[in-house]
């Protein structure tokens, strides 16, 4: 049973209970010579893991950033393995780590577990245990969930029961997917993977248009999903034995979504461009999208109201932004098709 409430009009009128930080837009620190850090998570105050996304599934690996010095290294190959077949019974085994091409990312700090959406060699979520050895993160692969057929996994959220929530932006084999996106028609999906039950569709999400970034409470009872083509954020409440969905609109293509460091509000990022412009960007060679404007809002998860953190634009050459994390009084902004990321000082 599905109950749907639309918070679009009310959200536009309400005063947010959570107020956005003030950031210094004029003086971002730019980290360059990267390959599309599409998503990022903080391991702790000292270290950040970022994906490295290639629209051609090139073997890009992923990044480890020192949050203090801003130095980074590429993790590609040389990763230890300790396959947990009981926890990941459907996983066929370890991937060729040299072929990893990563997209969405999540970190479950209580379990010290990292989840990376992968397009290199197979469509999957690869799972790693994280150990701090000598103060630096080291990664051990422990399992995977291979994505269902006809899906394009985008984002992932780990769950306490050993499962995960995964979005699929579209069916990559559907020749009409661009038309469906422009019509904001049902497209893609939101799925739960369980070690026992495998894959299933999350109730209440069948008519979502282009599910992109995802967050979930660790018990899986509340899920937040950015709807890229729909220009919406959806909150799916599964706690009452049925799905209750509330929607809030944004004036841009809603991409990544991430809790702030206090766990009180949610960053919602995306591109402030038309889909036609984005289709051209997708087809352009890397980096190729230096004029693509992005915006970052802060969402109050209780009222589904928002404040602007980073207004629509490009900043010091950094473009095509996807989302943000805050760490050490800085706002890290990622990009799906740029060789830069921007780190804005938080001033208030």
N, C-alpha and C positions, 0 to 999 in steps of 0.2 A: 504494500500500500504506500502510495506516494502523496505526501502533503507538500505543496509548494507555496511559498510566500515570496512576493517580489518586493524587495526593499529599495527599488530604484528611486522612486519619488521621495520616499521618506528619508533615504540616505542623503539625497541632495539638499534637504531642508534642515536636517538635524545638525547640531553642533557636536563635533567629535569629542568624546570623553578623553581620548588619548591625543596629545598634541605632538606634532612633528618636531624633531630637533631642528636647530638652525645649523646649516652647513656653509662653509666658505666655498662658494661656487667658483670664485675667481682664482683660487690657488690649489687646485688638486695636484697631488703627487701622481705622476704617470709612470707606470711600469710598462716598458716596451719590449719588443722582440719576443712576443708571445704568439701562440696560435689559439685564438678564440677561447678565452677562459669563460665558458658559457655559464657556469655555476660555481659556487664556492661555499665552503663551510669552515668555521673555526674549530680546530681540534682543541685548542686552549688559547690563552692570551698571547702565546708566542708563535703559534703555527696555524697556517691556513692551507687547506687542500682546495685546489681548483681543477676543474675539468679542462680538457683541451679538445674542442669540438671541431670536427671536419665534416662539411656537408658531402664530401666525397668518400667519407669513411677512411681517410688516410690514417696510418698508424701514428697517432700523436701522443699516446700515453696520458699522463695527468701531471699536475704541478704540485710541488710543495713549496710554500712561501714562508719565509721568516717574517713574521708580522712586525718585528722590531726594526730589522735592517732593510727589509723589502727585497732581500736577495731571494732567488728562487732556483729550483732545480727541476728538471724533467724526470719523472719516474716512468721508465720504459724498459721492460725486461729486468732480469735479475731480481724478481720478486719471489720470496719464499712461498711455499704451499704447504697446507695442512688440511686436506680435504675432510670436511665433516659430512660424511654421507648420510648420517641420521638426520641432521638438520636440513640438508639439501638433497633429498632423495631423488629428485628429478634431474639433477644437474649431471651432465655427461662427463664432467671432469674439468680440470684446469684449462683455461684458454692459453693460446700462444700470447704471452704478455707483450711481446714485441709488436703485436697487431692491435693493441687496445686503442680505441678511438672513443673518447668519453664525452658524456653529455650532462645529464642531471646527477646530483650528488646529495647524499645525506650522511650525517654522522650521529650515532646514537651514543652519547657520552657515557651513560651508565654501563653500557656493555662494551665500550671502546670498539665500536663496530662501524665500519665505513661501507657505504653502498655507492656504487658507480654504475650508471647506465652506460652500456657499451654498444657500439655499432661495428667494431672491428673484428672480423672473423665470424661473429655471430651477433644476433640481436638479443641482448641479455642484460641482466643486472648482475654485476660481479661484486662479491662481498669479501671484505678484508677485516681481519682483526688488527688493531692498532696498538703497538707497544711503544712506550716512551723509554728509549734506551739512551743513556747519556743525555737525557733531556730532549732528544729529537725523535719524532715519530718514525717508526718502522712498520712496514705493512706485510701481513701474511695473508695470502688468499685462502679462504676457507670454504667457498661454495658459490653457487650461482642460481639464478632462475632464468631459464631461456624463455624469451617472450613468446606469446601466442602468435600463430601465423597471421599474416596480414595486419600486423601492428607495427608502429614506429615508436618504441619506448622513448619517453622524453624525460620525465622526472620520477623520483622515487622517495618514499618515506618508510622507514623501518618501523616495525611494530614489536611490542613486548612479547607476543606469542611466537616470535620467530618468523612471522610473515612480513609482507610489505605491501604498500599501495603503490601502484605504478600507473602513470598516464601514458596514453598513446595519442599523439597529436592528430594522426590521420592513418588511413590505410595506404601504404606506399604503392600498392598495386592498383589503386582506384584512379583511373584517368580523369575522373570528374571531381577530384578532391579540391582543386582550386575554385571551381564553380561553387561547390558546397561551402567552402570557406567564405566566399564573397556573399553568399546568401545567408550566412550564419545558420546553416542547416545542421542537423545532427551529423557529427563527424568525429572519428576517433573513439576513445573510450577511457574509462577509469576502472582499473582492475585491482583485485586483491589476490595475492599469491599466498598460499598456506602450505607448509610442509606436508600436511595431511590431505587437504582437498585440492591442491593445485590452484589453477586460475579460475576466478569467477568475476562477474561484473558487479561493481559496487551498486547497490540499489539507489534509485533516484537519479542516476547519471546518464541514462540512455539517450536523452535528447541534448546532451551537452555538445557545443560546437567548438572543436579544437581544444580539448583539455591539454593544459601545458603544465605549469608549475603546480606542485602539490605539497601540502603539509598534512600531518595527521597527529592527533593525540596518540600516545603510544598504545593505548587500549583500542585504538581504531574506531572509537565511537563518534568522533567529530573529525571531519575531513574538510580542508580548504583547497579549492581547485581554481586556478586561473583558466578562464575560457578565452583562448586567444582570438578566435574569429568572432566570438560573441561579445568581446570587450567587457567582460564581467568577471567578478570573483564570486564563486559559489561556496556557501557553507553547507555541508551535508551533515545533518545530525541523525545518527543511527541509534541513539541511546534508548528510544522509546519503543523499540520493536518494529518501527517503520522508518522510512526515510523522510525527513523534513528538510527541504532545501530553501535557503534564502539567498537571493542574488543582490549584488551591488554593482553598479556600472562604473567603468573608468573610461576616460576619453582617449584611450590608446589600446593597442593590441597587448593584452595582458599576458606576460611571459612568466618570469620566475616569481616565487613567493617564499618568504623566509621570516621566521620569528626574529624579533629584535633580541639583543643579548640579555634583556631582563625577562623575556618571555611574556611581555604584556601587550605587545602590538606586533603587527605583521607588515613587512615591507613588500610592496606590490610593484614590480617593474614591468616595463614593456616599451615597445616602439611606437612613437607618435607619428605614424605614417599610414598611408593607405595600403591596402593589401596589394594593389597593382604595383606600387612602389616596392613593396617587400618581395613580390615574385621576381622582379628584376634583380633585386639584391641577392636573392637565393642563387640565381643563375650566374652572377658575376664572379670572376676569379677572386681569390682571397688576396688582400682584405676587401677591397672593392666596394665598400659600403660606407665611405667616410662622411657622407652627408645624412645618414639615417639618424633622426632625432630619437631620443628616449626620455622617459619620465619615471620618477620613483615617487610613489605615494606611501603613506603609513596608514594602515587599516586598524581600526578598533575592532577586535574580533567579537565583542559583545553587541555593539550597536551597528556594525557593518558600515560605519561612516569613515571618511578618509580625509587626510590632510596632505598637501603637497610637500615633499621633502626636496626633490630635485625637479625643477620645472622642465618642460619639454625643450630639448636642445641637444647640441653636441658641446663637449667641453675639452678645450686644449687638444683638439684632434681626436679625442676618444668618442666613438659613435656606436650605434647599434646596441645600446645597453639592454641588458636583460633583467637584472635584479640587483639586490644589495644585501650586504651584511654589515653590522656595526661591531667594531672591536677597538678597544683602547682609544675611545673618543675619535674614531675615524670611521668613515663610511666607505666601504669597498664596493665599487660598482663593476659588474662583469659585462661581457659582451659576447654575442654569438658569432660575430664576424668582424673582428678587429684584432690588430696585433698589440693593442694597448688595453690596460684596465686603468681606472681612475680611482684614487683614494682621496676623499674630501675630508678636510678637518671638520670635526663637529665642534661648533663654538658655543652652543647653547641649547 
